[in-house]
């Protein structure tokens, strides 16, 4: 495949149109807005920067690289077990499990990828390896898609216009690129998270009475 073909494949996999249901998940953001922890676009930007740098963004990029480089099925299952263990709440596990299952089904049906029952970043990393797609490019585009989805969630929850939303996405793009480069070794022994309020928000969302997102 050419570089342009690689980009088009990843753009398709990570498009909002790819049926993994990403639009249904806010990654705890809905609970954070409900609690008053995120009230406007500036605070949303700070929230997303922390999630990327110190939470699931960095960890997912690491898991993509680890799954991509897993030398055998047993090693891949080890990465998968770690991915599930690092889900900080029931809803975080639901989010990565359901999106991963959907990604596996569609990608197996269209590309013939032998993947099944994997969490989202692990499934994406393995599918990228099977299709010969560049590992770091995969992580970069995954993080950008993650930001895009959470900004879209923010637009449904906050007074955030379209132009401001796109400016926020552009501002966070260099961070996505840097994190993908920094985690390209896939060192699962360096997985860690200190975005505690984000994790607490995902836990609070489990019992939130009125909500529009699944997580």
Secondary structure, DSSP 8 states (H G I E B T S, - for coil): --HHHHHHHHHHHTSTTSSS-GGG--TTHHHHHHHTS--SHHHHHHHHHHHHHHSHHHHHHHHHHHHHH--SHHHHHHHHHHHHHT--SHHHHHHHHHHHHHHHHHHHHHH-----S--HHHHHHHHHHHTT--HHHHHHHHHHHHHHHHHHHHHHHSS--HHHHHHHHHHHHHHHHHHHHHTTT--GGG-----HHHHHHHHHHTT-SS-SS--
